[in-house]
Amino acid sequence: MTPAHAGQDKPKKGDSEDKTLFLVARPELRDPIFKESVVLMFPSSVEAGEGLVVGLILNKPARVELREIFPNDKVLKNRFETAYFGGPVDPRAPGVVFRSSEAAKQAALLFGDVYVSFDPDFIKELLKEPEKTPDLRLFVGRSQWAPAQLQNEMAVGAWYSVLSGSIFTHLYQQLEAVKFEKDGSVLGITEGSG
């Protein structure tokens, strides 16, 4: 499997907060991995291999010992962090989404001041100084599709497609805005949102 990585430290022309896309699972999506998921989709500046579409599931937390992710790091070996299941691809590979007023060459800009990185050494350094990135969210694994696969899922109505500006004004507010009901219906999303 091809690992995802930051393709550049600046967004491509035309990438913007208005183009940041979230996929929200609809009741029709029966896949147990993606059921009731909110997925942050990445701009083309995050490369994952030829033609792949990549994102992170944002709303599936798990308790993980950092020594499982970084087994050779003495500073992190006794720390527990809430990590989020980003998806089934490379399920042991770390990723982070964080806010920063400065660009980092090891991260790709998603929108505004929100970045993503899959560089393990960079992630270790961020985790060692949590006060510098208080909004950091740690992930293990990622989600990815071949374009035709995702297009097929969209065509059968498996996902709501929501632009960040339409209901989400802050990366983490989306977790408060979207509620899944027992029948699988979604509150906070209306027909026509995507």
N, CA, C and O of each residue as an XYZ file, in Angstrom:
776
protein
N       0.838     -1.186      0.000
C       0.000      0.000      0.000
C       0.877      1.241      0.000
O       1.928      1.265      0.640
N       0.458      2.239     -0.696
C       1.213      3.470     -0.811
C       0.867      4.391      0.348
O      -0.307      4.710      0.537
N       1.862      4.836      1.141
C       1.541      5.729      2.252
C       1.172      7.116      1.764
O       1.692      7.591      0.754
N       0.272      7.760      2.488
C      -0.088      9.143      2.176
C       0.967     10.053      2.769
O       1.562      9.727      3.796
N       1.205     11.180      2.142
C       2.162     12.143      2.674
C       1.835     13.530      2.148
O       1.087     13.692      1.183
N       2.411     14.518      2.802
C       2.207     15.891      2.355
C       2.922     16.072      1.027
O       4.118     15.806      0.914
N       2.195     16.518      0.039
C       2.775     16.712     -1.277
C       3.506     18.037     -1.389
O       4.402     18.183     -2.219
N       3.137     18.989     -0.574
C       3.755     20.303     -0.595
C       3.340     21.046      0.650
O       2.403     20.634      1.334
N       4.017     22.130      0.958
C       3.674     22.862      2.180
C       2.702     24.003      1.932
O       2.295     24.673      2.882
N       2.320     24.243      0.695
C       1.352     25.292      0.383
C       0.252     24.686     -0.477
O       0.506     23.771     -1.260
N      -0.969     25.191     -0.334
C      -2.045     24.626     -1.146
C      -1.869     24.969     -2.607
O      -1.242     25.970     -2.953
N      -2.427     24.128     -3.462
C      -2.409     24.439     -4.881
C      -3.370     25.585     -5.146
O      -4.316     25.804     -4.388
N      -3.125     26.302     -6.211
C      -4.000     27.414     -6.564
C      -5.427     26.902     -6.679
O      -5.686     25.908     -7.358
N      -6.345     27.580     -6.018
C      -7.737     27.164     -6.047
C      -8.159     26.366     -4.829
O      -9.354     26.292     -4.542
N      -7.213     25.756     -4.088
C      -7.572     25.057     -2.854
C      -7.948     26.104     -1.825
O      -7.256     27.113     -1.688
N      -9.042     25.878     -1.096
C      -9.447     26.841     -0.094
C     -10.387     26.185      0.888
O     -10.828     25.053      0.691
N     -10.689     26.914      1.954
C     -11.625     26.410      2.951
C     -12.960     26.086      2.308
O     -13.620     25.130      2.714
N     -13.372     26.860      1.314
C     -14.652     26.618      0.663
C     -14.679     25.285     -0.077
O     -15.757     24.766     -0.367
N     -13.514     24.724     -0.386
C     -13.460     23.475     -1.118
C     -13.160     22.288     -0.206
O     -13.042     21.163     -0.693
N     -13.035     22.507      1.096
C     -12.813     21.407      2.016
C     -14.113     20.632      2.141
O     -15.160     21.194      2.459
N     -14.032     19.367      1.893
C     -15.214     18.535      1.816
C     -15.250     17.534      2.959
O     -14.237     16.928      3.307
N     -16.429     17.371      3.533
C     -16.677     16.328      4.513
C     -17.673     15.362      3.891
O     -18.629     15.783      3.239
N     -17.453     14.080      4.090
C     -18.442     13.081      3.733
C     -19.076     12.607      5.034
O     -18.374     12.289      5.995
N     -20.395     12.563      5.060
C     -21.130     12.116      6.232
C     -21.954     10.910      5.806
O     -22.748     10.993      4.869
N     -21.764      9.788      6.499
C     -22.441      8.553      6.128
C     -23.951      8.690      6.237
O     -24.473      9.221      7.218
N     -24.633      8.209      5.230
C     -26.101      8.164      5.227
C     -26.530      6.779      5.710
O     -25.719      5.854      5.728
N     -27.784      6.630      6.098
C     -28.253      5.317      6.560
C     -28.047      4.203      5.532
O     -27.919      3.037      5.903
N     -28.015      4.552      4.248
C     -27.832      3.559      3.193
C     -26.440      2.927      3.209
O     -26.241      1.862      2.625
N     -25.485      3.563      3.865
C     -24.123      3.018      3.927
C     -24.069      1.964      5.028
O     -24.128      2.294      6.212
N     -23.958      0.722      4.646
C     -24.002     -0.385      5.607
C     -22.623     -0.919      5.985
O     -22.508     -1.758      6.878
N     -21.585     -0.442      5.318
C     -20.230     -0.885      5.636
C     -19.952     -0.602      7.107
O     -20.021      0.555      7.521
N     -19.637     -1.629      7.920
C     -19.453     -1.404      9.356
C     -18.289     -0.461      9.692
O     -18.300      0.179     10.743
N     -17.310     -0.372      8.830
C     -16.183      0.530      9.090
C     -16.619      1.987      8.937
O     -16.212      2.844      9.720
N     -17.438      2.263      7.939
C     -17.805      3.645      7.646
C     -19.188      4.048      8.141
O     -19.558      5.218      8.039
N     -19.955      3.110      8.672
C     -21.279      3.441      9.203
C     -21.139      4.521     10.273
O     -20.281      4.425     11.151
N     -21.973      5.535     10.196
C     -21.991      6.659     11.137
C     -20.657      7.401     11.204
O     -20.255      7.876     12.267
N     -19.984      7.495     10.073
C     -18.692      8.184     10.015
C     -18.821      9.579      9.425
O     -19.683      9.852      8.590
N     -17.934     10.450      9.889
C     -17.722     11.761      9.287
C     -16.282     11.734      8.791
O     -15.353     11.532      9.573
N     -16.102     11.937      7.494
C     -14.782     11.824      6.878
C     -14.358     13.181      6.337
O     -15.071     13.794      5.543
N     -13.202     13.640      6.769
C     -12.585     14.851      6.229
C     -11.806     14.438      4.990
O     -10.860     13.656      5.080
N     -12.199     14.959      3.834
C     -11.526     14.628      2.583
C     -10.369     15.604      2.359
O     -10.466     16.785      2.693
N      -9.294     15.101      1.799
C      -8.099     15.903      1.598
C      -8.071     16.541      0.222
O      -8.592     15.981     -0.743
N      -7.456     17.724      0.136
C      -7.252     18.339     -1.181
C      -6.183     17.570     -1.957
O      -5.515     16.697     -1.402
N      -6.029     17.886     -3.206
C      -5.062     17.186     -4.051
C      -3.613     17.400     -3.613
O      -2.724     16.693     -4.087
N      -3.355     18.356     -2.722
C      -1.982     18.578     -2.250
C      -1.516     17.474     -1.308
O      -0.333     17.417     -0.971
N      -2.428     16.588     -0.872
C      -2.054     15.430     -0.064
C      -2.039     14.235     -1.001
O      -3.080     13.794     -1.488
N      -0.843     13.720     -1.245
C      -0.672     12.642     -2.212
C      -0.761     11.288     -1.514
O      -0.243     11.108     -0.412
N      -1.425     10.341     -2.173
C      -1.530      8.999     -1.610
C      -1.325      7.927     -2.663
O      -1.647      6.763     -2.427
N      -0.821      8.278     -3.765
C      -0.664      7.318     -4.837
C      -1.508      7.762     -6.018
O      -2.411      8.588     -5.882
N      -1.210      7.219     -7.141
C      -1.834      7.653     -8.386
C      -3.355      7.516     -8.359
O      -3.892      6.412     -8.267
N      -4.030      8.649     -8.441
C      -5.467      8.670     -8.589
C      -6.301      8.348     -7.370
O      -7.523      8.260     -7.487
N      -5.709      8.171     -6.218
C      -6.481      7.811     -5.027
C      -7.096      9.034     -4.366
O      -6.525     10.124     -4.401
N      -8.259      8.845     -3.766
C      -8.959      9.880     -3.017
C      -8.787      9.527     -1.547
O      -9.073      8.399     -1.145
N      -8.316     10.493     -0.726
C      -7.926     10.202      0.649
C      -8.657     11.084      1.646
O      -8.980     12.238      1.362
N      -8.913     10.518      2.823
C      -9.520     11.276      3.909
C      -9.280     10.588      5.247
O      -8.652      9.532      5.318
N      -9.789     11.206      6.297
C      -9.698     10.656      7.658
C     -11.081     10.629      8.291
O     -11.819     11.613      8.237
N     -11.427      9.490      8.892
C     -12.641      9.430      9.698
C     -12.347     10.245     10.957
O     -11.338     10.009     11.621
N     -13.209     11.193     11.288
C     -12.942     12.107     12.397
C     -13.596     11.714     13.719
O     -13.171     12.192     14.770
N     -14.598     10.873     13.696
C     -15.423     10.703     14.887
C     -15.398      9.304     15.497
O     -16.395      8.867     16.073
N     -14.269      8.592     15.380
C     -14.171      7.258     15.972
C     -12.946      7.175     16.872
O     -11.889      6.705     16.449
N     -13.089      7.640     18.139
C     -11.939      7.630     19.051
C     -11.593      6.231     19.549
O     -12.438      5.336     19.593
N     -10.320      6.072     19.924
C      -9.827      4.826     20.514
C      -8.693      5.172     21.473
O      -7.930      6.103     21.215
N      -8.575      4.445     22.559
C      -7.482      4.673     23.517
C      -6.272      3.878     23.030
O      -6.352      2.660     22.869
N      -5.170      4.552     22.800
C      -3.977      3.925     22.242
C      -2.767      4.323     23.069
O      -2.613      5.486     23.442
N      -1.914      3.354     23.351
C      -0.642      3.681     23.983
C       0.298      4.165     22.893
O       0.437      3.531     21.847
N       0.943      5.299     23.152
C       1.848      5.838     22.135
C       3.004      4.891     21.839
O       3.571      4.928     20.748
N       3.360      4.037     22.810
C       4.457      3.086     22.551
C       4.062      2.077     21.471
O       4.933      1.480     20.837
N       2.758      1.880     21.257
C       2.322      1.007     20.167
C       2.582      1.663     18.813
O       2.853      0.980     17.825
N       2.497      2.976     18.777
C       2.705      3.704     17.530
C       4.179      4.048     17.337
O       4.709      3.979     16.228
N       4.834      4.423     18.451
C       6.250      4.819     18.424
C       7.021      3.950     19.419
O       7.391      4.440     20.486
N       7.274      2.680     19.105
C       7.854      1.745     20.070
C       9.276      2.071     20.525
O       9.692      1.601     21.584
N      10.019      2.842     19.776
C      11.407      3.126     20.131
C      11.621      4.491     20.758
O      12.765      4.904     20.944
N      10.556      5.199     21.089
C      10.693      6.540     21.642
C      10.497      6.513     23.155
O       9.409      6.206     23.641
N      11.559      6.836     23.896
C      11.521      6.766     25.367
C      10.593      7.800     25.985
O       9.979      7.531     27.017
N      10.477      8.965     25.386
C       9.641     10.029     25.941
C       8.152      9.673     25.841
O       7.377      9.983     26.745
N       7.762      9.034     24.760
C       6.353      8.758     24.519
C       5.896      7.380     25.012
O       4.698      7.097     25.005
N       6.822      6.524     25.438
C       6.466      5.125     25.709
C       5.451      4.935     26.828
O       4.718      3.945     26.810
N       5.375      5.843     27.807
C       4.437      5.676     28.913
C       3.225      6.597     28.830
O       2.477      6.729     29.799
N       3.029      7.228     27.686
C       1.891      8.139     27.538
C       0.741      7.477     26.813
O       0.933      6.711     25.868
N      -0.453      7.786     27.273
C      -1.675      7.351     26.597
C      -2.272      8.590     25.956
O      -2.246      9.668     26.548
N      -2.794      8.452     24.785
C      -3.445      9.551     24.090
C      -4.739      9.031     23.488
O      -4.867      7.841     23.198
N      -5.678      9.912     23.306
C      -6.850      9.533     22.531
C      -6.461      9.663     21.079
O      -6.160     10.754     20.593
N      -6.470      8.547     20.398
C      -6.227      8.551     18.956
C      -7.553      8.243     18.289
O      -8.444      7.656     18.904
N      -7.680      8.628     17.063
C      -8.892      8.395     16.303
C      -8.592      7.424     15.183
O      -7.527      7.477     14.568
N      -9.537      6.536     14.921
C      -9.424      5.591     13.823
C      -9.680      6.368     12.541
O     -10.814      6.757     12.265
N      -8.634      6.595     11.760
C      -8.753      7.392     10.541
C      -9.284      6.606      9.361
O      -9.784      7.179      8.393
N      -9.172      5.276      9.446
C      -9.660      4.428      8.374
C      -8.886      3.134      8.303
O      -7.920      2.945      9.042
N      -9.300      2.232      7.417
C      -8.728      0.889      7.381
C      -7.409      0.745      6.625
O      -6.815     -0.333      6.645
N      -6.942      1.782      5.972
C      -5.684      1.703      5.220
C      -4.520      2.036      6.147
O      -4.549      3.055      6.838
N      -3.500      1.188      6.167
C      -2.338      1.353      7.047
C      -2.792      1.655      8.479
O      -2.468      2.719      9.008
N      -3.535      0.742      9.118
C      -4.169      1.023     10.411
C      -3.214      1.286     11.575
O      -3.661      1.714     12.639
N      -1.933      1.046     11.406
C      -0.971      1.340     12.478
C      -0.143      2.597     12.189
O       0.665      3.023     13.015
N      -0.355      3.181     11.007
C       0.409      4.365     10.613
C      -0.214      5.619     11.227
O      -1.423      5.824     11.123
N       0.605      6.458     11.867
C       0.068      7.672     12.491
C      -0.173      8.798     11.492
O       0.465      8.885     10.443
N      -1.107      9.645     11.858
C      -1.377     10.882     11.136
C      -1.861     11.900     12.148
O      -2.375     11.525     13.202
N      -1.708     13.171     11.853
C      -2.222     14.218     12.734
C      -2.894     15.303     11.911
O      -2.496     15.601     10.785
N      -3.921     15.879     12.508
C      -4.533     17.099     12.000
C      -4.332     18.115     13.110
O      -4.620     17.834     14.273
N      -3.842     19.290     12.757
C      -3.519     20.291     13.772
C      -3.646     21.684     13.188
O      -3.686     21.875     11.972
N      -3.708     22.654     14.095
C      -3.742     24.064     13.690
C      -2.363     24.670     13.903
O      -1.666     24.349     14.866
N      -1.986     25.549     12.988
C      -0.707     26.229     13.117
C      -0.753     27.536     12.331
O      -1.314     27.601     11.238
N      -0.155     28.568     12.908
C      -0.079     29.847     12.200
C       1.077     29.850     11.198
O       1.190     30.757     10.373
N       1.933     28.827     11.277
C       3.081     28.722     10.377
C       3.028     27.416      9.599
O       2.679     26.371     10.148
N       3.373     27.480      8.322
C       3.429     26.278      7.490
C       4.617     25.422      7.907
O       5.638     25.941      8.358
N       4.480     24.117      7.755
C       5.577     23.180      8.002
C       5.748     22.330      6.752
O       4.767     21.872      6.167
N       6.986     22.120      6.348
C       7.202     21.371      5.114
C       6.782     19.908      5.245
O       6.602     19.227      4.236
N       6.623     19.417      6.476
C       6.200     18.037      6.696
C       4.676     17.897      6.751
O       4.167     16.817      7.052
N       3.949     18.969      6.467
C       2.486     18.949      6.557
C       1.877     19.619      5.330
O       2.504     20.457      4.682
N       0.658     19.234      5.030
C      -0.086     19.838      3.920
C      -1.224     20.665      4.496
O      -1.890     20.254      5.447
N      -1.436     21.822      3.916
C      -2.525     22.691      4.330
C      -3.849     22.108      3.862
O      -4.015     21.798      2.682
N      -4.798     21.959      4.795
C      -6.146     21.504      4.443
C      -7.032     22.695      4.141
O      -7.633     22.780      3.070
N      -7.111     23.625      5.100
C      -7.861     24.868      4.928
C      -7.523     25.782      6.090
O      -7.110     25.324      7.156
N      -7.704     27.090      5.876
C      -7.430     28.058      6.940
C      -6.050     27.843      7.524
O      -5.043     27.947      6.824
N      -6.009     27.538      8.837
C      -4.744     27.249      9.504
C      -4.688     25.798      9.974
O      -3.999     25.479     10.943
N      -5.417     24.920      9.282
C      -5.495     23.503      9.643
C      -4.653     22.688      8.666
O      -4.806     22.792      7.449
N      -3.753     21.868      9.233
C      -2.802     21.072      8.463
C      -2.959     19.594      8.774
O      -3.544     19.221      9.791
N      -2.429     18.750      7.886
C      -2.366     17.311      8.097
C      -0.945     16.850      7.814
O      -0.273     17.367      6.922
N      -0.497     15.855      8.599
C       0.823     15.279      8.349
C       0.777     13.777      8.632
O       0.083     13.310      9.535
N       1.541     13.045      7.828
C       1.710     11.608      8.036
C       3.186     11.281      8.260
O       3.588     10.122      8.158
N       3.987     12.291      8.563
C       5.422     12.112      8.791
C       5.631     11.689     10.251
O       5.438     12.505     11.153
N       6.025     10.422     10.505
C       6.128      9.933     11.889
C       7.089     10.738     12.764
O       6.798     10.968     13.938
N       8.222     11.170     12.221
C       9.170     11.950     13.019
C       8.586     13.311     13.396
O       8.741     13.762     14.531
N       7.930     13.952     12.466
C       7.284     15.236     12.724
C       6.173     15.070     13.771
O       6.037     15.891     14.678
N       5.391     14.010     13.637
C       4.302     13.738     14.585
C       4.853     13.522     15.987
O       4.292     14.032     16.956
N       5.945     12.773     16.105
C       6.569     12.560     17.430
C       6.940     13.883     18.071
O       6.694     14.087     19.260
N       7.530     14.784     17.299
C       7.934     16.078     17.853
C       6.725     16.891     18.299
O       6.774     17.542     19.343
N       5.650     16.865     17.534
C       4.431     17.570     17.937
C       3.871     16.988     19.236
O       3.436     17.734     20.113
N       3.880     15.662     19.360
C       3.343     15.013     20.559
C       4.189     15.279     21.797
O       3.670     15.282     22.913
N       5.469     15.500     21.611
C       6.359     15.768     22.749
C       6.140     17.149     23.342
O       6.510     17.394     24.490
N       5.541     18.062     22.572
C       5.276     19.417     23.048
C       3.803     19.762     22.809
O       3.493     20.598     21.961
N       2.899     19.122     23.552
C       1.465     19.309     23.297
C       0.968     20.739     23.506
O      -0.052     21.126     22.936
N       1.663     21.510     24.299
C       1.240     22.895     24.530
C       1.367     23.754     23.272
O       0.707     24.787     23.161
N       2.199     23.343     22.338
C       2.381     24.114     21.102
C       1.254     23.875     20.089
O       0.996     24.722     19.235
N       0.592     22.733     20.186
C      -0.506     22.415     19.266
C      -1.669     21.815     20.065
O      -1.925     20.614     19.982
N      -2.368     22.648     20.835
C      -3.437     22.118     21.691
C      -4.611     21.514     20.926
O      -5.352     20.707     21.488
N      -4.798     21.879     19.676
C      -5.899     21.342     18.878
C      -5.502     20.110     18.077
O      -6.264     19.664     17.220
N      -4.335     19.557     18.336
C      -3.846     18.408     17.595
C      -4.766     17.209     17.799
O      -5.221     16.942     18.911
N      -5.028     16.500     16.724
C      -5.800     15.260     16.804
C      -4.977     14.172     16.129
O      -4.601     14.285     14.962
N      -4.707     13.115     16.891
C      -3.888     11.993     16.431
C      -4.784     10.917     15.826
O      -5.836     10.590     16.374
N      -4.354     10.371     14.688
C      -5.090      9.325     13.996
C      -4.192      8.130     13.748
O      -2.972      8.262     13.650
N      -4.806      6.968     13.646
C      -4.112      5.790     13.143
C      -4.927      5.291     11.951
O      -6.146      5.132     12.028
N      -4.225      5.052     10.858
C      -4.889      4.639      9.634
C      -5.484      5.815      8.880
O      -5.495      6.945      9.369
N      -5.970      5.536      7.701
C      -6.627      6.547      6.874
C      -7.638      5.856      5.971
O      -7.666      4.629      5.872
N      -8.451      6.645      5.327
C      -9.447      6.140      4.384
C      -9.010      6.528      2.984
O      -8.514      7.634      2.768
N      -9.192      5.631      2.040
C      -8.893      6.003      0.664
C      -9.711      5.149     -0.289
O     -10.072      4.010      0.005
N      -9.985      5.735     -1.428
C     -10.809      5.119     -2.446
C     -10.166      5.343     -3.805
O      -9.449      6.321     -4.016
N     -10.428      4.437     -4.709
C     -10.198      4.724     -6.125
C     -11.322      5.674     -6.520
O     -12.434      5.534     -6.011
N     -11.074      6.631     -7.406
C     -12.128      7.588     -7.767
C     -13.441      6.928     -8.185
O     -14.509      7.378     -7.769
N     -13.387      5.876     -8.994
C     -14.620      5.213     -9.445
C     -15.362      4.578     -8.269
O     -16.593      4.558     -8.250
N     -14.624      4.064     -7.297
C     -15.245      3.452     -6.123
C     -16.046      4.488     -5.339
O     -17.197      4.240     -4.978
N     -15.444      5.645     -5.076
C     -16.148      6.683     -4.334
C     -17.311      7.245     -5.153
O     -18.378      7.513     -4.602
N     -17.118      7.424     -6.455
C     -18.207      7.908     -7.314
C     -19.400      6.959     -7.267
O     -20.548      7.403     -7.258
N     -19.131      5.652     -7.237
C     -20.200      4.667     -7.148
C     -20.930      4.786     -5.806
O     -22.159      4.738     -5.769
N     -20.194      4.940     -4.717
C     -20.809      5.097     -3.399
C     -21.672      6.359     -3.354
O     -22.753      6.354     -2.764
N     -21.197      7.432     -3.974
C     -21.978      8.672     -4.022
C     -23.241      8.468     -4.869
O     -24.314      8.953     -4.508
N     -23.116      7.757     -5.986
C     -24.253      7.543     -6.894
C     -25.369      6.731     -6.236
O     -26.544      6.941     -6.537
N     -25.014      5.809     -5.343
C     -26.044      5.009     -4.669
C     -26.540      5.684     -3.394
O     -27.337      5.104     -2.657
N     -26.077      6.900     -3.130
C     -26.580      7.665     -1.986
C     -26.006      7.264     -0.648
O     -26.678      7.406      0.374
N     -24.772      6.762     -0.624
C     -24.165      6.315      0.632
C     -23.635      7.462      1.486
O     -23.459      7.299      2.693
N     -23.380      8.611      0.883
C     -22.748      9.720      1.599
C     -23.476     11.032      1.343
O     -23.966     11.287      0.243
N     -23.536     11.857      2.381
C     -23.816     13.277      2.198
C     -22.470     13.914      1.894
O     -21.462     13.532      2.489
N     -22.434     14.851      1.005
C     -21.229     15.594      0.675
C     -21.452     17.026      1.148
O     -22.364     17.706      0.677
N     -20.613     17.483      2.084
C     -20.839     18.777      2.715
C     -19.571     19.625      2.624
O     -18.505     19.196      3.065
N     -19.681     20.820      2.057
C     -18.543     21.743      2.049
C     -18.370     22.327      3.437
O     -19.354     22.543      4.144
N     -17.152     22.583      3.832
C     -16.872     23.045      5.193
C     -17.625     24.317      5.544
O     -18.087     24.466      6.675
N     -17.756     25.228      4.607
C     -18.402     26.492      4.906
C     -19.904     26.404      5.066
O     -20.520     27.316      5.618
N     -20.516     25.309      4.587
C     -21.970     25.249      4.606
C     -22.546     24.929      5.978
O     -23.574     25.499      6.342
N     -21.928     24.043      6.757
C     -22.403     23.847      8.131
C     -21.269     23.782      9.136
O     -21.514     23.838     10.341
N     -20.039     23.664      8.671
C     -18.912     23.530      9.589
C     -18.027     24.772      9.496
O     -17.505     25.084      8.426
N     -17.859     25.468     10.594
C     -17.001     26.639     10.570
C     -15.659     26.366     11.226
O     -14.729     27.159     11.076
N     -15.539     25.278     11.939
C     -14.295     24.899     12.610
C     -14.166     23.393     12.469
O     -15.165     22.680     12.561
N     -12.981     22.907     12.253
C     -12.762     21.489     11.991
C     -13.450     20.588     12.999
O     -14.063     19.594     12.608
N     -13.370     20.901     14.269
C     -13.901     19.998     15.287
C     -15.361     20.258     15.613
O     -15.997     19.425     16.258
N     -15.912     21.393     15.187
C     -17.324     21.651     15.448
C     -18.212     20.662     14.709
O     -19.344     20.421     15.129
N     -17.727     20.089     13.623
C     -18.544     19.148     12.881
C     -18.956     17.974     13.748
O     -20.019     17.396     13.520
N     -18.159     17.605     14.728
C     -18.514     16.481     15.589
C     -19.702     16.810     16.471
O     -20.450     15.916     16.866
N     -19.883     18.092     16.786
C     -21.036     18.524     17.561
C     -22.254     18.698     16.671
O     -23.382     18.505     17.123
N     -22.041     19.064     15.401
C     -23.147     19.374     14.498
C     -23.843     18.130     13.957
O     -25.022     18.186     13.604
N     -23.131     17.015     13.887
C     -23.682     15.822     13.269
C     -24.011     14.792     14.337
O     -23.143     14.404     15.119
N     -25.247     14.354     14.373
C     -25.699     13.330     15.318
C     -26.358     12.213     14.531
O     -27.189     12.470     13.660
N     -25.993     10.971     14.834
C     -26.574      9.821     14.177
C     -27.663      9.248     15.069
O     -27.433      8.983     16.249
N     -28.835      9.060     14.508
C     -29.971      8.497     15.234
C     -29.901      6.971     15.203
O     -29.147      6.401     14.415
N     -30.690      6.302     16.063
C     -30.696      4.843     16.114
C     -31.053      4.216     14.776
O     -30.557      3.137     14.452
N     -31.904      4.871     13.992
C     -32.291      4.333     12.690
C     -31.272      4.645     11.596
O     -31.478      4.292     10.435
N     -30.174      5.303     11.964
C     -29.122      5.620     11.010
C     -29.281      6.966     10.345
O     -28.393      7.405      9.614
N     -30.429      7.649     10.591
C     -30.606      8.963      9.984
C     -29.655      9.959     10.652
O     -29.140      9.719     11.744
N     -29.443     11.065      9.975
C     -28.443     12.024     10.426
C     -29.112     13.347     10.730
O     -29.794     13.914      9.876
N     -28.917     13.852     11.964
C     -29.376     15.191     12.304
C     -28.272     16.179     11.985
O     -27.093     15.838     12.083
N     -28.625     17.388     11.610
C     -27.621     18.405     11.287
C     -27.288     18.440      9.814
O     -26.578     19.333      9.352
N     -27.806     17.458      9.064
C     -27.591     17.402      7.619
C     -28.972     17.346      6.985
O     -29.811     16.553      7.410
N     -29.218     18.155      5.998
C     -30.497     18.120      5.306
C     -30.278     17.735      3.859
O     -29.187     17.907      3.315
N     -31.321     17.212      3.241
C     -31.222     16.893      1.819
C     -30.788     18.151      1.081
O     -31.247     19.254      1.380
N     -29.916     17.974      0.133
C     -29.419     19.110     -0.620
C     -28.120     19.658     -0.044
O     -27.516     20.552     -0.637
N     -27.669     19.129      1.120
C     -26.390     19.571      1.676
C     -25.249     19.063      0.839
O     -24.155     19.625      0.889
N     -25.460     18.051      0.095
C     -24.374     17.496     -0.667
C     -24.758     16.925     -1.939
O     -23.907     16.422     -2.672
